[in-house]
């Protein structure tokens, strides 16, 4: 595949605050590492409290002056469409940065991450002129109506698995509704967020509307959450960190939306189209190296087809091509870091000790000693209460469990603290919709998996978080609803 390399392009490596790229006040930096080799790509600033304060004050000024929210909505739409145009024009560079940051195959970045990002900006670019309130018939002689206003300054913290797309689903609706944003990308994957800042400036987005601070969660992220000038925090990441954010946000009664972990059930009934179901299972757990919050990691298979599904799944797992993320034949890249690979390997060991059996994978591939690779892994077991059935691994580890009845699998599927997503395969239409209704999950796929669209809301039940990103529903996350009463006497 003829692709650019990191040395072929220039890209920003500074904080983006108030319309310009700047170093951190203290001059501290941290390394960005290419997961496929473990080699350092570059260094970027480590934003401390003072840097976060500069970014928040820039955003606060924009909000207080009304330069963005008060802009003609058609002009705001034009600018957001221009951002989408520029993302499309720089798609190859952005895909390159995503691959170097994450270790994912560049074919996935090109075919999924960047197109979804463009779609997201285009979808929300259409909303500024369509935000409206409504009149309410009340008792007495009053004209009573509602109006939507931006929340204000929004702090947004995104994870490392889909860096640019995760930023887009937060940034696009926030800007469309007139807010100013301070974005903190994951410390492992800051490069595409900084490049997005460059494109925002080129598009003509006013200074201070969009800011990017790079750093870790313990200092940079915590400073953003705690800052009294931030009106709302939008976070995607682990449930444990989400809990910390909620506690901290309570100090200033900040609005919070959380998209957290998952342990999603993927159910195969005996009447399913098995080749299609197995293809869906492979996508659901091995796509993006399993580093997906909605990964279908608990695979429930009805007993009459259990052995057949195991055989097909094992064959499919062996056919996954691990390799150089820039090789056109690679379908499975590196995990994000050595620390994360050790976490995945630890969970596999725990599963074995608790009675699970490895039928495929479970090792570091011998051919890929450099970088943070790990084989697609299939475990089989009987106990839905095992650690590997209850805790999010966030890696390419599938646990396959047998079941007999519909009632049994619904109970098992819902027997988790999470409720982000679920999938099921059956040709029985009635059963499909009854099971979808019974599953406690924010998204349910029937005879499909891993589908997302900018127009379709996404979010979780239970400890998978609250609030809905994407779709019209995401506008609620970034607007306040004001009611106005006018006496007609």
DRENDO-1510 file (C-alpha; in Angstrom, 1 decimal, always signed):
<recs>
REC; n; res; u; v; w
REC; 1; UNK; +0.0; +0.0; +0.0 .
REC; 2; UNK; +1.4; +3.4; -1.0 .
REC; 3; UNK; +0.8; +5.6; +2.0 .
REC; 4; UNK; +2.4; +8.6; +3.7 .
REC; 5; UNK; +4.7; +8.0; +6.6 .
REC; 6; UNK; +5.0; +10.2; +9.7 .
REC; 7; UNK; +8.3; +11.7; +8.4 .
REC; 8; UNK; +6.5; +12.8; +5.2 .
REC; 9; UNK; +4.1; +15.3; +7.0 .
REC; 10; UNK; +4.2; +18.2; +9.4 .
REC; 11; UNK; +1.7; +18.2; +12.2 .
REC; 12; UNK; +1.2; +20.4; +15.3 .
REC; 13; UNK; +2.9; +19.3; +18.5 .
REC; 14; UNK; +1.8; +22.2; +20.8 .
REC; 15; UNK; -1.3; +23.0; +22.9 .
REC; 16; UNK; -4.0; +24.9; +21.0 .
REC; 17; UNK; -5.4; +27.8; +23.1 .
REC; 18; UNK; -7.3; +30.9; +22.0 .
REC; 19; UNK; -6.7; +30.3; +18.3 .
REC; 20; UNK; -2.9; +29.6; +18.4 .
REC; 21; UNK; -0.4; +26.8; +19.1 .
REC; 22; UNK; +1.6; +27.4; +22.3 .
REC; 23; UNK; +3.9; +25.5; +24.6 .
REC; 24; UNK; +3.0; +24.6; +28.1 .
REC; 25; UNK; +3.8; +27.2; +30.6 .
REC; 26; UNK; +6.3; +24.9; +32.4 .
REC; 27; UNK; +7.8; +23.6; +29.2 .
REC; 28; UNK; +7.1; +20.0; +30.2 .
REC; 29; UNK; +6.4; +17.4; +27.5 .
REC; 30; UNK; +5.6; +13.7; +27.3 .
REC; 31; UNK; +6.3; +11.1; +24.5 .
REC; 32; UNK; +3.8; +9.8; +21.9 .
REC; 33; UNK; +4.6; +6.2; +21.1 .
REC; 34; UNK; +3.8; +4.1; +18.0 .
REC; 35; UNK; +2.3; +0.9; +19.5 .
REC; 36; UNK; +3.3; -1.3; +16.6 .
REC; 37; UNK; +7.0; -0.8; +17.3 .
REC; 38; UNK; +7.2; +0.8; +20.8 .
REC; 39; UNK; +9.2; +3.7; +19.2 .
REC; 40; UNK; +8.7; +7.3; +20.2 .
REC; 41; UNK; +7.1; +9.4; +17.4 .
REC; 42; UNK; +7.4; +12.9; +19.0 .
REC; 43; UNK; +6.8; +14.8; +22.2 .
REC; 44; UNK; +3.8; +17.0; +23.0 .
REC; 45; UNK; +3.2; +19.5; +25.9 .
REC; 46; UNK; +2.1; +18.3; +29.3 .
REC; 47; UNK; -0.6; +20.8; +30.2 .
REC; 48; UNK; -0.8; +21.6; +33.9 .
REC; 49; UNK; -3.4; +23.6; +35.9 .
REC; 50; UNK; -2.2; +27.0; +34.6 .
REC; 51; UNK; -2.4; +25.8; +31.0 .
REC; 52; UNK; -5.9; +24.4; +31.5 .
REC; 53; UNK; -6.8; +27.7; +33.1 .
REC; 54; UNK; -5.6; +29.6; +30.1 .
REC; 55; UNK; -7.7; +27.5; +27.8 .
REC; 56; UNK; -10.8; +27.7; +30.0 .
REC; 57; UNK; -10.5; +31.5; +30.3 .
REC; 58; UNK; -10.3; +31.8; +26.5 .
REC; 59; UNK; -13.4; +29.7; +26.1 .
REC; 60; UNK; -15.1; +31.6; +28.9 .
REC; 61; UNK; -14.5; +34.9; +27.1 .
REC; 62; UNK; -16.1; +33.6; +23.9 .
REC; 63; UNK; -19.1; +32.5; +25.9 .
REC; 64; UNK; -19.5; +35.7; +27.8 .
REC; 65; UNK; -19.0; +37.9; +24.7 .
REC; 66; UNK; -21.5; +35.8; +22.7 .
REC; 67; UNK; -19.3; +35.8; +19.7 .
REC; 68; UNK; -20.0; +32.2; +18.8 .
REC; 69; UNK; -23.5; +31.5; +20.2 .
REC; 70; UNK; -24.6; +34.9; +18.9 .
REC; 71; UNK; -23.3; +34.3; +15.4 .
REC; 72; UNK; -26.0; +34.0; +12.7 .
REC; 73; UNK; -26.8; +30.2; +12.8 .
REC; 74; UNK; -26.4; +29.9; +9.0 .
REC; 75; UNK; -22.8; +31.3; +9.4 .
REC; 76; UNK; -22.1; +28.7; +12.1 .
REC; 77; UNK; -23.4; +26.0; +9.8 .
REC; 78; UNK; -21.2; +27.2; +7.0 .
REC; 79; UNK; -18.1; +27.1; +9.3 .
REC; 80; UNK; -18.9; +23.6; +10.5 .
REC; 81; UNK; -19.4; +22.4; +6.9 .
REC; 82; UNK; -16.0; +23.9; +6.2 .
REC; 83; UNK; -14.4; +21.9; +9.0 .
REC; 84; UNK; -16.0; +18.8; +7.5 .
REC; 85; UNK; -14.6; +19.7; +4.1 .
REC; 86; UNK; -11.1; +20.2; +5.5 .
REC; 87; UNK; -11.2; +16.8; +7.4 .
REC; 88; UNK; -12.2; +15.2; +4.1 .
REC; 89; UNK; -9.4; +17.0; +2.2 .
REC; 90; UNK; -6.8; +15.9; +4.9 .
REC; 91; UNK; -8.3; +12.4; +5.3 .
REC; 92; UNK; -5.0; +10.6; +4.3 .
REC; 93; UNK; -3.0; +12.6; +6.9 .
REC; 94; UNK; -5.5; +12.1; +9.6 .
REC; 95; UNK; -5.7; +8.3; +8.9 .
REC; 96; UNK; -1.9; +8.2; +9.2 .
REC; 97; UNK; -1.9; +10.0; +12.5 .
REC; 98; UNK; -4.6; +7.7; +13.9 .
REC; 99; UNK; -2.6; +4.7; +12.9 .
REC; 100; UNK; +0.7; +5.9; +14.4 .
REC; 101; UNK; -1.2; +7.0; +17.5 .
REC; 102; UNK; -3.2; +3.8; +18.1 .
REC; 103; UNK; -1.5; +1.0; +16.2 .
REC; 104; UNK; -4.7; +0.1; +14.3 .
REC; 105; UNK; -4.6; -1.0; +10.6 .
REC; 106; UNK; -4.6; +2.1; +8.4 .
REC; 107; UNK; -7.3; +0.4; +6.3 .
REC; 108; UNK; -9.6; +0.7; +9.3 .
REC; 109; UNK; -8.7; +4.4; +9.9 .
REC; 110; UNK; -9.3; +5.2; +6.3 .
REC; 111; UNK; -12.5; +3.2; +5.9 .
REC; 112; UNK; -14.2; +3.8; +9.3 .
REC; 113; UNK; -12.6; +6.4; +11.6 .
REC; 114; UNK; -12.2; +9.3; +9.2 .
REC; 115; UNK; -15.5; +8.8; +7.2 .
REC; 116; UNK; -17.5; +8.6; +10.5 .
REC; 117; UNK; -15.8; +11.7; +11.7 .
REC; 118; UNK; -16.7; +13.6; +8.5 .
REC; 119; UNK; -20.3; +12.3; +8.7 .
REC; 120; UNK; -20.6; +13.5; +12.3 .
REC; 121; UNK; -19.5; +17.0; +11.5 .
REC; 122; UNK; -21.7; +17.2; +8.4 .
REC; 123; UNK; -24.7; +15.9; +10.4 .
REC; 124; UNK; -24.3; +18.5; +13.2 .
REC; 125; UNK; -23.4; +21.3; +10.8 .
REC; 126; UNK; -27.1; +21.2; +9.7 .
REC; 127; UNK; -28.5; +21.8; +13.2 .
REC; 128; UNK; -27.7; +25.4; +14.2 .
REC; 129; UNK; -30.5; +26.9; +12.1 .
REC; 130; UNK; -32.9; +24.2; +13.3 .
REC; 131; UNK; -32.6; +24.6; +17.0 .
REC; 132; UNK; -36.0; +25.9; +18.2 .
REC; 133; UNK; -38.3; +26.1; +21.2 .
REC; 134; UNK; -42.0; +25.9; +21.3 .
REC; 135; UNK; -45.0; +27.8; +22.6 .
REC; 136; UNK; -46.9; +26.2; +25.5 .
REC; 137; UNK; -50.6; +26.7; +26.1 .
REC; 138; UNK; -50.9; +27.6; +29.8 .
REC; 139; UNK; -53.8; +28.9; +32.0 .
REC; 140; UNK; -54.3; +32.6; +31.9 .
REC; 141; UNK; -53.5; +35.4; +29.5 .
REC; 142; UNK; -49.8; +34.6; +28.9 .
REC; 143; UNK; -47.5; +33.9; +26.0 .
REC; 144; UNK; -45.3; +31.1; +27.3 .
REC; 145; UNK; -42.5; +29.7; +25.2 .
REC; 146; UNK; -39.2; +27.8; +25.5 .
REC; 147; UNK; -35.9; +28.5; +23.9 .
REC; 148; UNK; -32.6; +26.6; +23.8 .
REC; 149; UNK; -29.4; +28.2; +24.8 .
REC; 150; UNK; -25.8; +26.8; +25.0 .
REC; 151; UNK; -24.6; +25.4; +28.3 .
REC; 152; UNK; -21.4; +27.5; +28.0 .
REC; 153; UNK; -17.9; +26.2; +28.4 .
REC; 154; UNK; -17.7; +22.5; +27.9 .
REC; 155; UNK; -14.7; +20.3; +28.9 .
REC; 156; UNK; -14.5; +17.2; +26.8 .
REC; 157; UNK; -12.3; +14.2; +27.7 .
REC; 158; UNK; -12.0; +11.4; +25.1 .
REC; 159; UNK; -10.3; +8.0; +25.0 .
REC; 160; UNK; -7.6; +6.5; +22.9 .
REC; 161; UNK; -9.3; +3.8; +20.9 .
REC; 162; UNK; -11.0; +6.0; +18.2 .
REC; 163; UNK; -9.3; +9.4; +19.0 .
REC; 164; UNK; -10.7; +11.6; +16.2 .
REC; 165; UNK; -14.1; +10.1; +16.0 .
REC; 166; UNK; -14.6; +10.2; +19.8 .
REC; 167; UNK; -13.7; +13.8; +19.7 .
REC; 168; UNK; -16.1; +14.5; +16.8 .
REC; 169; UNK; -19.1; +13.1; +18.5 .
REC; 170; UNK; -18.6; +15.5; +21.3 .
REC; 171; UNK; -17.1; +18.5; +19.6 .
REC; 172; UNK; -19.5; +18.7; +16.7 .
REC; 173; UNK; -22.8; +18.9; +18.6 .
REC; 174; UNK; -21.2; +21.2; +21.3 .
REC; 175; UNK; -20.1; +23.7; +18.6 .
REC; 176; UNK; -23.3; +23.4; +16.7 .
REC; 177; UNK; -25.3; +24.5; +19.7 .
REC; 178; UNK; -23.1; +27.5; +20.4 .
REC; 179; UNK; -20.8; +26.3; +23.1 .
REC; 180; UNK; -17.0; +26.8; +23.5 .
REC; 181; UNK; -14.9; +23.7; +24.0 .
REC; 182; UNK; -11.8; +22.6; +25.8 .
REC; 183; UNK; -10.8; +19.2; +24.5 .
REC; 184; UNK; -8.4; +16.9; +26.3 .
REC; 185; UNK; -7.5; +13.9; +24.1 .
REC; 186; UNK; -6.0; +10.7; +25.7 .
REC; 187; UNK; -2.4; +11.1; +26.5 .
REC; 188; UNK; -1.6; +8.1; +24.3 .
REC; 189; UNK; -3.3; +9.6; +21.2 .
REC; 190; UNK; -3.1; +13.4; +21.0 .
REC; 191; UNK; -2.0; +13.9; +17.4 .
REC; 192; UNK; -5.3; +13.9; +15.5 .
REC; 193; UNK; -6.9; +16.3; +18.0 .
REC; 194; UNK; -4.1; +18.8; +17.5 .
REC; 195; UNK; -4.4; +18.4; +13.8 .
REC; 196; UNK; -8.2; +19.0; +14.1 .
REC; 197; UNK; -7.4; +22.2; +15.9 .
REC; 198; UNK; -5.3; +23.3; +12.9 .
REC; 199; UNK; -8.2; +22.6; +10.6 .
REC; 200; UNK; -10.6; +24.5; +12.9 .
REC; 201; UNK; -8.3; +27.6; +12.6 .
REC; 202; UNK; -8.0; +27.2; +8.8 .
REC; 203; UNK; -11.8; +26.9; +8.6 .
REC; 204; UNK; -12.2; +30.3; +10.3 .
REC; 205; UNK; -13.7; +29.1; +13.6 .
REC; 206; UNK; -13.2; +32.1; +16.0 .
REC; 207; UNK; -10.4; +32.2; +18.5 .
REC; 208; UNK; -11.2; +30.6; +21.8 .
REC; 209; UNK; -14.2; +28.5; +20.5 .
REC; 210; UNK; -12.1; +25.3; +20.3 .
REC; 211; UNK; -9.1; +24.6; +22.5 .
REC; 212; UNK; -7.0; +21.5; +23.0 .
REC; 213; UNK; -4.9; +20.7; +26.1 .
REC; 214; UNK; -2.7; +17.5; +26.1 .
REC; 215; UNK; -1.7; +15.6; +29.2 .
REC; 216; UNK; -2.7; +12.8; +31.5 .
REC; 217; UNK; -5.9; +12.3; +33.4 .
REC; 218; UNK; -4.5; +12.7; +36.9 .
REC; 219; UNK; -3.3; +16.3; +36.3 .
REC; 220; UNK; -4.6; +17.7; +33.0 .
REC; 221; UNK; -8.0; +16.0; +33.0 .
REC; 222; UNK; -8.5; +16.6; +36.8 .
REC; 223; UNK; -7.7; +20.3; +36.4 .
REC; 224; UNK; -10.3; +20.5; +33.6 .
REC; 225; UNK; -13.0; +18.8; +35.6 .
REC; 226; UNK; -12.3; +20.8; +38.7 .
REC; 227; UNK; -12.1; +24.2; +37.0 .
REC; 228; UNK; -15.0; +26.5; +38.2 .
REC; 229; UNK; -15.2; +28.1; +34.7 .
REC; 230; UNK; -16.3; +24.9; +33.1 .
REC; 231; UNK; -20.1; +24.4; +32.9 .
REC; 232; UNK; -20.2; +20.8; +31.7 .
REC; 233; UNK; -18.0; +17.8; +31.4 .
REC; 234; UNK; -18.5; +15.2; +28.7 .
REC; 235; UNK; -16.4; +12.1; +29.2 .
REC; 236; UNK; -15.9; +8.8; +27.5 .
REC; 237; UNK; -13.7; +6.2; +29.3 .
REC; 238; UNK; -13.7; +3.8; +32.1 .
REC; 239; UNK; -16.5; +3.5; +34.7 .
REC; 240; UNK; -14.0; +4.0; +37.5 .
REC; 241; UNK; -12.9; +7.4; +36.1 .
REC; 242; UNK; -16.5; +8.3; +35.4 .
REC; 243; UNK; -17.3; +7.9; +39.0 .
REC; 244; UNK; -14.4; +10.1; +40.0 .
REC; 245; UNK; -15.6; +12.8; +37.6 .
REC; 246; UNK; -19.1; +12.7; +39.0 .
REC; 247; UNK; -17.8; +13.2; +42.5 .
REC; 248; UNK; -15.6; +16.1; +41.4 .
REC; 249; UNK; -18.3; +17.7; +39.3 .
REC; 250; UNK; -20.6; +17.8; +42.3 .
REC; 251; UNK; -18.5; +20.5; +43.9 .
REC; 252; UNK; -19.7; +23.1; +41.3 .
REC; 253; UNK; -22.9; +21.2; +40.2 .
REC; 254; UNK; -21.4; +20.8; +36.8 .
REC; 255; UNK; -23.5; +19.1; +34.2 .
REC; 256; UNK; -22.0; +15.7; +33.3 .
REC; 257; UNK; -22.6; +13.2; +30.5 .
REC; 258; UNK; -20.8; +9.8; +30.6 .
REC; 259; UNK; -20.2; +7.1; +28.1 .
REC; 260; UNK; -18.4; +4.4; +30.1 .
REC; 261; UNK; -17.5; +0.7; +30.0 .
REC; 262; UNK; -19.4; -2.3; +28.7 .
REC; 263; UNK; -19.5; -6.1; +28.8 .
REC; 264; UNK; -21.9; -6.5; +26.0 .
REC; 265; UNK; -23.7; -9.8; +25.3 .
REC; 266; UNK; -23.8; -11.2; +21.8 .
REC; 267; UNK; -26.5; -13.9; +21.5 .
REC; 268; UNK; -26.7; -16.6; +18.8 .
REC; 269; UNK; -29.9; -18.6; +18.7 .
REC; 270; UNK; -30.0; -22.0; +17.0 .
REC; 271; UNK; -32.0; -20.8; +14.0 .
REC; 272; UNK; -29.5; -18.1; +13.2 .
REC; 273; UNK; -27.6; -17.8; +9.9 .
REC; 274; UNK; -24.5; -19.1; +11.5 .
REC; 275; UNK; -21.8; -17.9; +8.9 .
REC; 276; UNK; -23.3; -14.4; +9.2 .
REC; 277; UNK; -23.5; -14.7; +13.0 .
REC; 278; UNK; -19.9; -15.8; +13.3 .
REC; 279; UNK; -18.8; -13.0; +11.0 .
REC; 280; UNK; -20.7; -10.6; +13.3 .
REC; 281; UNK; -19.0; -12.1; +16.4 .
REC; 282; UNK; -15.6; -11.7; +14.9 .
REC; 283; UNK; -16.3; -8.0; +14.1 .
REC; 284; UNK; -17.9; -7.5; +17.5 .
REC; 285; UNK; -14.9; -8.7; +19.5 .
REC; 286; UNK; -11.8; -8.5; +17.3 .
REC; 287; UNK; -12.4; -5.3; +15.4 .
REC; 288; UNK; -10.0; -2.6; +16.5 .
REC; 289; UNK; -8.1; -5.3; +18.5 .
REC; 290; UNK; -11.1; -5.5; +20.8 .
REC; 291; UNK; -10.4; -2.1; +22.1 .
REC; 292; UNK; -14.0; -1.0; +21.8 .
REC; 293; UNK; -16.4; -0.1; +24.6 .
REC; 294; UNK; -19.3; -1.9; +22.9 .
REC; 295; UNK; -17.3; -5.0; +22.1 .
REC; 296; UNK; -19.5; -8.2; +22.1 .
REC; 297; UNK; -17.2; -9.9; +24.6 .
REC; 298; UNK; -19.8; -12.3; +26.2 .
REC; 299; UNK; -21.0; -14.7; +23.4 .
REC; 300; UNK; -24.0; -16.7; +24.3 .
REC; 301; UNK; -24.7; -19.6; +21.9 .
REC; 302; UNK; -27.7; -21.9; +22.1 .
REC; 303; UNK; -26.7; -25.5; +22.8 .
REC; 304; UNK; -27.8; -27.1; +19.5 .
REC; 305; UNK; -25.4; -25.0; +17.5 .
REC; 306; UNK; -22.8; -24.4; +20.3 .
REC; 307; UNK; -20.1; -26.8; +18.9 .
REC; 308; UNK; -20.6; -25.6; +15.3 .
REC; 309; UNK; -20.2; -22.0; +16.3 .
REC; 310; UNK; -17.1; -22.7; +18.3 .
REC; 311; UNK; -15.5; -24.5; +15.3 .
REC; 312; UNK; -16.4; -21.6; +12.9 .
REC; 313; UNK; -15.3; -19.0; +15.4 .
REC; 314; UNK; -11.9; -20.7; +16.0 .
REC; 315; UNK; -11.3; -21.0; +12.2 .
REC; 316; UNK; -12.2; -17.3; +11.8 .
REC; 317; UNK; -9.9; -16.2; +14.7 .
REC; 318; UNK; -7.0; -18.1; +13.1 .
REC; 319; UNK; -7.6; -16.2; +9.8 .
REC; 320; UNK; -7.3; -12.8; +11.4 .
REC; 321; UNK; -4.1; -11.3; +10.0 .
REC; 322; UNK; -1.8; -9.7; +12.6 .
REC; 323; UNK; +0.9; -7.5; +11.2 .
REC; 324; UNK; +2.2; -4.1; +10.2 .
REC; 325; UNK; -0.7; -1.6; +10.4 .
REC; 326; UNK; +0.5; -0.1; +7.1 .
REC; 327; UNK; +0.3; -3.4; +5.3 .
REC; 328; UNK; -2.8; -3.6; +3.1 .
REC; 329; UNK; -3.3; -7.2; +4.2 .
REC; 330; UNK; -3.3; -6.5; +7.9 .
REC; 331; UNK; -6.7; -6.8; +9.6 .
REC; 332; UNK; -5.5; -6.8; +13.2 .
REC; 333; UNK; -3.0; -4.3; +14.7 .
REC; 334; UNK; -1.2; -3.6; +18.0 .
REC; 335; UNK; -2.7; -2.9; +21.4 .
REC; 336; UNK; -2.3; +0.6; +22.6 .
REC; 337; UNK; +0.6; +0.0; +25.1 .
REC; 338; UNK; +2.6; -2.7; +26.9 .
REC; 339; UNK; +0.7; -1.9; +30.1 .
REC; 340; UNK; -2.6; -2.6; +28.4 .
REC; 341; UNK; -1.2; -5.8; +26.8 .
REC; 342; UNK; -0.2; -7.0; +30.3 .
REC; 343; UNK; -3.7; -6.2; +31.5 .
REC; 344; UNK; -5.3; -8.3; +28.7 .
REC; 345; UNK; -2.9; -11.1; +29.4 .
REC; 346; UNK; -3.7; -11.0; +33.1 .
REC; 347; UNK; -7.4; -11.4; +32.4 .
REC; 348; UNK; -6.8; -14.4; +30.3 .
REC; 349; UNK; -4.8; -15.9; +33.1 .
REC; 350; UNK; -7.5; -15.2; +35.6 .
REC; 351; UNK; -10.1; -16.8; +33.3 .
REC; 352; UNK; -8.0; -20.0; +33.1 .
REC; 353; UNK; -7.7; -20.1; +36.8 .
REC; 354; UNK; -11.4; -19.7; +37.2 .
REC; 355; UNK; -12.2; -22.6; +34.9 .
REC; 356; UNK; -12.2; -21.1; +31.4 .
REC; 357; UNK; -10.4; -22.9; +28.6 .
REC; 358; UNK; -8.5; -21.3; +25.8 .
REC; 359; UNK; -9.4; -22.8; +22.4 .
REC; 360; UNK; -7.7; -20.1; +20.3 .
REC; 361; UNK; -5.0; -17.5; +20.9 .
REC; 362; UNK; -4.1; -16.4; +24.4 .
REC; 363; UNK; -0.5; -15.6; +23.5 .
REC; 364; UNK; +1.9; -12.8; +22.3 .
REC; 365; UNK; +2.5; -13.7; +18.7 .
REC; 366; UNK; +6.1; -14.9; +18.1 .
REC; 367; UNK; +6.4; -13.2; +14.8 .
REC; 368; UNK; +5.7; -9.8; +16.3 .
REC; 369; UNK; +8.1; -9.4; +19.2 .
REC; 370; UNK; +8.3; -5.6; +18.6 .
REC; 371; UNK; +5.3; -3.6; +19.6 .
REC; 372; UNK; +2.3; -4.5; +21.7 .
REC; 373; UNK; +0.6; -7.3; +19.7 .
REC; 374; UNK; -1.6; -10.0; +21.2 .
REC; 375; UNK; -3.4; -12.8; +19.5 .
REC; 376; UNK; -7.2; -12.8; +19.0 .
REC; 377; UNK; -8.3; -15.1; +21.9 .
REC; 378; UNK; -11.3; -17.3; +22.4 .
REC; 379; UNK; -12.2; -18.7; +25.8 .
REC; 380; UNK; -15.0; -21.1; +26.6 .
REC; 381; UNK; -16.7; -21.6; +29.9 .
REC; 382; UNK; -19.9; -22.3; +31.8 .
REC; 383; UNK; -20.0; -19.7; +34.5 .
REC; 384; UNK; -21.4; -16.2; +33.6 .
REC; 385; UNK; -20.1; -15.0; +37.0 .
REC; 386; UNK; -16.4; -15.5; +36.2 .
REC; 387; UNK; -14.2; -12.4; +36.3 .
REC; 388; UNK; -13.8; -12.5; +32.5 .
REC; 389; UNK; -17.6; -12.6; +32.1 .
REC; 390; UNK; -18.2; -9.6; +34.4 .
REC; 391; UNK; -15.2; -7.2; +34.0 .
REC; 392; UNK; -14.4; -5.2; +30.9 .
REC; 393; UNK; -11.1; -6.5; +29.4 .
REC; 394; UNK; -11.0; -4.0; +26.5 .
REC; 395; UNK; -9.1; -6.3; +24.4 .
REC; 396; UNK; -9.4; -9.2; +21.9 .
REC; 397; UNK; -10.8; -11.7; +24.3 .
REC; 398; UNK; -14.1; -13.5; +23.7 .
REC; 399; UNK; -15.8; -15.7; +26.2 .
REC; 400; UNK; -18.2; -18.2; +24.7 .
REC; 401; UNK; -21.0; -19.5; +27.0 .
REC; 402; UNK; -23.8; -22.0; +26.2 .
REC; 403; UNK; -27.5; -21.5; +26.9 .
REC; 404; UNK; -30.7; -23.4; +26.5 .
REC; 405; UNK; -33.8; -21.2; +26.7 .
REC; 406; UNK; -34.6; -17.6; +25.7 .
REC; 407; UNK; -35.6; -16.8; +29.3 .
REC; 408; UNK; -32.2; -18.1; +30.5 .
REC; 409; UNK; -30.1; -16.1; +28.1 .
REC; 410; UNK; -32.0; -12.9; +28.9 .
REC; 411; UNK; -31.3; -13.3; +32.6 .
REC; 412; UNK; -27.6; -14.1; +31.9 .
REC; 413; UNK; -27.2; -11.2; +29.4 .
REC; 414; UNK; -28.6; -8.7; +31.9 .
REC; 415; UNK; -26.6; -10.2; +34.8 .
REC; 416; UNK; -23.9; -7.5; +34.6 .
REC; 417; UNK; -23.4; -4.0; +36.0 .
REC; 418; UNK; -23.0; -2.7; +32.4 .
REC; 419; UNK; -25.6; -2.0; +29.8 .
REC; 420; UNK; -24.0; -0.4; +26.8 .
REC; 421; UNK; -24.8; -2.6; +23.9 .
REC; 422; UNK; -26.0; -6.1; +22.8 .
REC; 423; UNK; -26.5; -8.2; +19.7 .
REC; 424; UNK; -28.6; -11.1; +18.8 .
REC; 425; UNK; -29.0; -13.4; +15.8 .
REC; 426; UNK; -32.2; -15.2; +15.0 .
REC; 427; UNK; -34.6; -15.6; +12.0 .
REC; 428; UNK; -37.6; -15.5; +14.4 .
REC; 429; UNK; -38.9; -11.9; +14.1 .
REC; 430; UNK; -41.1; -12.1; +17.1 .
REC; 431; UNK; -38.3; -13.5; +19.3 .
REC; 432; UNK; -35.9; -10.9; +18.0 .
REC; 433; UNK; -38.0; -8.0; +19.0 .
REC; 434; UNK; -39.1; -9.5; +22.4 .
REC; 435; UNK; -35.5; -10.2; +23.3 .
REC; 436; UNK; -34.4; -6.7; +22.1 .
REC; 437; UNK; -37.0; -5.2; +24.4 .
REC; 438; UNK; -35.9; -7.3; +27.4 .
REC; 439; UNK; -32.2; -6.6; +27.1 .
REC; 440; UNK; -30.9; -3.8; +29.4 .
REC; 441; UNK; -28.7; -2.0; +26.9 .
REC; 442; UNK; -28.7; +1.3; +25.2 .
REC; 443; UNK; -28.1; -0.2; +21.7 .
REC; 444; UNK; -29.3; -3.6; +20.5 .
REC; 445; UNK; -28.4; -4.9; +17.0 .
REC; 446; UNK; -30.5; -7.7; +15.5 .
REC; 447; UNK; -28.7; -9.8; +12.9 .
REC; 448; UNK; -25.9; -7.2; +12.9 .
REC; 449; UNK; -23.3; -5.7; +15.1 .
REC; 450; UNK; -21.0; -2.6; +15.4 .
REC; 451; UNK; -23.2; -0.3; +13.4 .
REC; 452; UNK; -23.1; +3.4; +14.2 .
REC; 453; UNK; -24.6; +6.5; +12.4 .
REC; 454; UNK; -24.5; +10.2; +13.3 .
REC; 455; UNK; -28.3; +10.2; +13.3 .
REC; 456; UNK; -28.7; +7.3; +15.7 .
REC; 457; UNK; -28.4; +8.0; +19.4 .
REC; 458; UNK; -25.8; +6.0; +21.4 .
REC; 459; UNK; -25.3; +5.6; +25.1 .
REC; 460; UNK; -25.7; +3.2; +28.0 .
REC; 461; UNK; -27.8; +1.8; +30.8 .
REC; 462; UNK; -26.6; +1.2; +34.4 .
REC; 463; UNK; -22.9; +1.7; +35.0 .
REC; 464; UNK; -22.3; +2.2; +31.3 .
REC; 465; UNK; -23.2; +5.8; +31.8 .
REC; 466; UNK; -25.9; +8.3; +31.0 .
REC; 467; UNK; -26.8; +10.7; +28.3 .
REC; 468; UNK; -27.1; +10.0; +24.6 .
REC; 469; UNK; -24.4; +11.0; +22.1 .
REC; 470; UNK; -25.1; +11.2; +18.4 .
REC; 471; UNK; -28.5; +11.9; +16.8 .
REC; 472; UNK; -30.8; +14.8; +17.8 .
REC; 473; UNK; -30.7; +13.6; +21.4 .
REC; 474; UNK; -27.1; +14.8; +21.7 .
REC; 475; UNK; -28.3; +18.3; +21.4 .
REC; 476; UNK; -29.9; +18.0; +24.9 .
REC; 477; UNK; -26.4; +17.4; +26.3 .
REC; 478; UNK; -25.2; +20.8; +25.2 .
REC; 479; UNK; -28.2; +23.1; +25.7 .
REC; 480; UNK; -30.2; +24.6; +28.5 .
REC; 481; UNK; -33.9; +24.9; +28.1 .
REC; 482; UNK; -35.3; +28.3; +29.2 .
REC; 483; UNK; -39.0; +29.0; +29.7 .
REC; 484; UNK; -40.3; +32.5; +29.1 .
REC; 485; UNK; -43.6; +33.9; +30.4 .
REC; 486; UNK; -45.1; +37.1; +29.0 .
REC; 487; UNK; -48.2; +38.7; +30.4 .
REC; 488; UNK; -50.8; +39.6; +27.8 .
REC; 489; UNK; -53.0; +41.7; +30.1 .
</recs>
